[in-house]
Amino acid sequence: MHHRTTFARPRQRGGTALTVLVIFVVLVIAAVFVLPIGFAYYFTNKMIAENPQLSEVPQPLPPGPPLKAKPTTLSCCGIEFDVPWGPPQERPQDPHLSEYFVHFEFPGGQSIRLTRPEKQIDVLYPPGAADPQQKEAMKNAYGFSIESRYDAVHTALHHMPKRPRLLDGLQAMMAQMMLTSAKMSHLGSDSVGIFSFEGTNGRGFQIGDPARSREVKVHLFDSDDRHAKISVRRSDSTILQQSEIDFIIRSIRPAPAEPPKEAPPAKKPTAGKTPPMKGTS
């Protein structure tokens, strides 16, 4: 009996180690596959349930009569545009926000926020997205890739979210979460109406109906895929009209390049004095 007990203990320890190893492998599989699926399922369903505006897609912006107003030209960050409200007020800006945005406030209660192009990041078109390897990695992860900055916003705003199912698979669920998150980042929680437009200076999208929204966001892309993003807001006591938004959209253009500065003329040696000679070794 004593010998049987002695031989049983190593077998028991080996069985315990195997059980621990199996549990560890199961936990790793759950962490790698189950948890991402569960997170994507929960997060996407939550966004869709709480934001009915996600079901909207861009509609053509109805043409309107041009606004007759004296333009005030504003320029910043390589972009130039006109506003119909006169010169902006001089206001101190928040140092942190001014790193990412340029603000203009007007006496009538309107304000404009221009996103600095170098600080602009799209969920579907992050830095390096144009690299072929990045495109291939995105396609492998989500089943689609983005070709341009315009394509990134176009794809997000035209996405029709649908509630994911646990049987959809990881790639499909991650794609649904990524596209829905991108659309949510553009719309925000209180936007009303999405519109598309095209003009002589480019094409783009308008998010928000000025008759129903306090803020209207404009994305304009020129023929070189340069992206200008402008947000127009109004105060509670101010009326914002579509003709004013059109006035701004039609005027957005690259700012004129500054002429190169001429180098100052070289100083001539003073008459009658010979410059000292350098010593030779």
FENMOSUL-V592022 format. One record per residue. N is the residue number from 1. RES is the residue in one letter. PSI is psi in whole degrees, -180 to 180 (NA if undefined). BURIAL is b if it has 24 or more other C-alpha atoms within 12 Angstrom, else e. D_FIRST is the distance of its C-alpha to the first C-alpha in Angstrom with 2 decimals. Layout:
BEGIN
((N/RES/PSI/BURIAL/D_FIRST) (N/RES/PSI/BURIAL/D_FIRST))
END
This chain:
BEGIN
((1/M/-39/e/0.00) (2/H/-40/e/3.77) (3/H/-36/e/5.46) (4/R/-40/e/5.21) (5/T/-39/e/6.42) (6/T/-41/e/8.80) (7/F/-25/e/10.25) (8/A/-32/e/10.77) (9/R/-44/e/12.97) (10/P/-36/e/15.64) (11/R/-38/e/15.96) (12/Q/-42/e/16.53) (13/R/-38/e/19.03) (14/G/-40/e/20.70) (15/G/-38/e/21.14) (16/T/-43/e/22.63) (17/A/-40/e/24.99) (18/L/-40/e/26.12) (19/T/-44/e/26.87) (20/V/-41/e/28.89) (21/L/-43/e/30.74) (22/V/-44/e/31.66) (23/I/-41/e/32.93) (24/F/-45/e/34.92) (25/V/-41/e/36.50) (26/V/-41/e/37.43) (27/L/-39/e/39.05) (28/V/-44/e/40.98) (29/I/-41/e/42.24) (30/A/-41/e/43.28) (31/A/-37/e/45.09) (32/V/-37/e/46.88) (33/F/-48/e/47.86) (34/V/-47/e/47.33) (35/L/-46/e/48.72) (36/P/-40/e/52.01) (37/I/-44/b/52.57) (38/G/-41/b/51.95) (39/F/-47/e/54.28) (40/A/-41/b/57.00) (41/Y/-49/b/56.77) (42/Y/-49/e/57.07) (43/F/-43/b/59.69) (44/T/-45/b/61.96) (45/N/-37/b/61.94) (46/K/-45/e/62.74) (47/M/-46/b/65.69) (48/I/-42/b/67.10) (49/A/-34/e/66.78) (50/E/-5/e/68.46) (51/N/84/b/71.23) (52/P/-20/b/73.40) (53/Q/-15/b/75.79) (54/L/-18/b/73.30) (55/S/-10/b/74.59) (56/E/148/b/78.03) (57/V/159/b/79.16) (58/P/137/b/82.28) (59/Q/149/e/85.62) (60/P/134/e/88.83) (61/L/121/b/90.66) (62/P/136/e/93.96) (63/P/144/e/97.00) (64/G/164/e/99.15) (65/P/142/e/102.58) (66/P/143/e/102.62) (67/L/130/e/102.89) (68/K/104/e/106.15) (69/A/153/e/105.31) (70/K/120/e/106.09) (71/P/141/e/103.03) (72/T/120/e/101.47) (73/T/129/e/99.53) (74/L/145/b/96.23) (75/S/136/e/94.45) (76/C/145/b/91.06) (77/C/33/b/88.28) (78/G/8/e/90.36) (79/I/145/b/91.19) (80/E/139/b/94.50) (81/F/162/b/95.29) (82/D/149/b/97.97) (83/V/153/b/97.78) (84/P/13/b/100.49) (85/W/10/b/100.15) (86/G/-175/e/101.91) (87/P/146/e/100.48) (88/P/164/e/97.12) (89/Q/152/e/96.84) (90/E/115/e/95.76) (91/R/140/e/92.44) (92/P/140/e/89.85) (93/Q/152/e/86.64) (94/D/125/e/83.03) (95/P/-36/e/81.99) (96/H/-47/e/78.55) (97/L/-35/e/79.94) (98/S/-15/e/82.84) (99/E/-27/e/80.39) (100/Y/-26/e/79.55) (101/F/158/b/82.59) (102/V/125/b/86.34) (103/H/141/b/87.85) (104/F/126/b/91.42) (105/E/144/b/92.67) (106/F/152/b/96.03) (107/P/-28/e/98.39) (108/G/-2/e/98.17) (109/G/-1/e/94.43) (110/Q/155/b/93.13) (111/S/153/b/90.65) (112/I/137/b/89.23) (113/R/119/b/86.00) (114/L/125/b/85.80) (115/T/127/b/82.40) (116/R/125/b/82.68) (117/P/-37/b/82.00) (118/E/-16/e/79.87) (119/K/2/e/77.55) (120/Q/122/b/77.29) (121/I/127/b/73.85) (122/D/143/b/73.13) (123/V/-39/b/69.64) (124/L/-7/b/70.14) (125/Y/67/b/72.09) (126/P/173/b/70.52) (127/P/135/e/71.69) (128/G/5/e/71.11) (129/A/-22/b/71.02) (130/A/-13/e/73.74) (131/D/132/e/71.56) (132/P/-37/e/70.50) (133/Q/-38/e/66.88) (134/Q/-40/e/66.77) (135/K/-43/b/68.27) (136/E/-40/e/65.69) (137/A/-40/e/62.84) (138/M/-40/b/64.33) (139/K/-39/e/64.69) (140/N/-35/e/61.08) (141/A/-40/e/59.87) (142/Y/-11/b/62.27) (143/G/4/e/63.91) (144/F/163/b/67.40) (145/S/162/b/69.36) (146/I/136/b/72.50) (147/E/-22/b/75.60) (148/S/172/b/77.75) (149/R/-41/b/78.18) (150/Y/-44/b/80.29) (151/D/-34/b/77.66) (152/A/-49/b/75.03) (153/V/-40/b/77.08) (154/H/-47/b/78.32) (155/T/-43/b/74.80) (156/A/-47/b/73.50) (157/L/-26/b/76.47) (158/H/-3/b/76.51) (159/H/132/b/72.80) (160/M/99/b/72.17) (161/P/143/b/68.79) (162/K/147/b/66.61) (163/R/124/b/63.47) (164/P/157/b/60.46) (165/R/151/e/57.69) (166/L/-22/e/54.02) (167/L/3/e/54.23) (168/D/-24/e/57.12) (169/G/156/e/54.96) (170/L/-45/b/54.78) (171/Q/-46/b/58.01) (172/A/-40/b/60.12) (173/M/-38/b/58.87) (174/M/-38/b/59.40) (175/A/-43/b/62.89) (176/Q/-40/b/63.70) (177/M/-43/b/62.61) (178/M/-47/b/64.54) (179/L/-41/b/67.75) (180/T/-40/b/67.66) (181/S/-41/b/67.09) (182/A/-44/b/69.99) (183/K/-41/b/72.29) (184/M/-38/b/71.31) (185/S/-31/b/72.10) (186/H/-40/b/75.59) (187/L/-40/b/76.38) (188/G/-174/b/75.00) (189/S/-12/e/74.51) (190/D/22/e/78.17) (191/S/148/b/79.96) (192/V/110/b/82.26) (193/G/136/b/83.43) (194/I/133/b/82.77) (195/F/150/b/85.66) (196/S/151/b/86.30) (197/F/163/b/89.56) (198/E/136/e/91.26) (199/G/-171/e/94.39) (200/T/-24/e/96.33) (201/N/4/b/94.11) (202/G/-167/b/90.77) (203/R/161/b/88.39) (204/G/-156/b/85.79) (205/F/148/b/84.53) (206/Q/126/b/85.53) (207/I/113/b/82.91) (208/G/135/b/84.51) (209/D/117/b/87.69) (210/P/-23/b/90.04) (211/A/-20/e/91.34) (212/R/-9/e/87.88) (213/S/145/b/85.92) (214/R/-20/b/86.44) (215/E/137/b/85.15) (216/V/126/b/85.92) (217/K/137/b/84.01) (218/V/127/b/85.67) (219/H/118/b/83.99) (220/L/133/b/86.56) (221/F/127/b/85.85) (222/D/-174/b/88.67) (223/S/-17/e/89.08) (224/D/13/e/86.99) (225/D/22/e/84.08) (226/R/137/b/84.84) (227/H/120/b/83.48) (228/A/125/b/85.47) (229/K/121/b/83.81) (230/I/133/b/86.05) (231/S/130/b/85.33) (232/V/125/b/88.33) (233/R/160/b/87.97) (234/R/157/b/90.39) (235/S/172/e/90.64) (236/D/-30/e/90.62) (237/S/6/e/94.42) (238/T/142/e/94.97) (239/I/130/e/95.50) (240/L/128/b/94.11) (241/Q/151/b/95.73) (242/Q/-33/b/94.56) (243/S/-30/b/97.82) (244/E/-39/b/96.81) (245/I/-44/b/93.44) (246/D/-40/b/95.30) (247/F/-43/b/97.72) (248/I/-46/b/94.87) (249/I/-47/b/92.99) (250/R/-19/b/96.12) (251/S/-9/b/96.86) (252/I/130/b/93.52) (253/R/160/b/94.16) (254/P/139/b/93.18) (255/A/144/e/94.99) (256/P/140/e/97.67) (257/A/136/e/96.54) (258/E/138/e/97.96) (259/P/144/e/100.40) (260/P/141/e/99.14) (261/K/136/e/100.41) (262/E/140/e/102.96) (263/A/140/e/102.20) (264/P/146/e/104.58) (265/P/145/e/107.39) (266/A/142/e/106.90) (267/K/133/e/108.80) (268/K/143/e/111.86) (269/P/148/e/112.54) (270/T/136/e/115.23) (271/A/138/e/118.67) (272/G/-6/e/119.88) (273/K/134/e/116.48) (274/T/127/e/114.59) (275/P/143/e/110.81) (276/P/146/e/109.25) (277/M/141/e/108.09) (278/K/143/e/104.46) (279/G/152/e/103.92) (280/T/149/e/102.77) (281/S/NA/e/100.32))
END
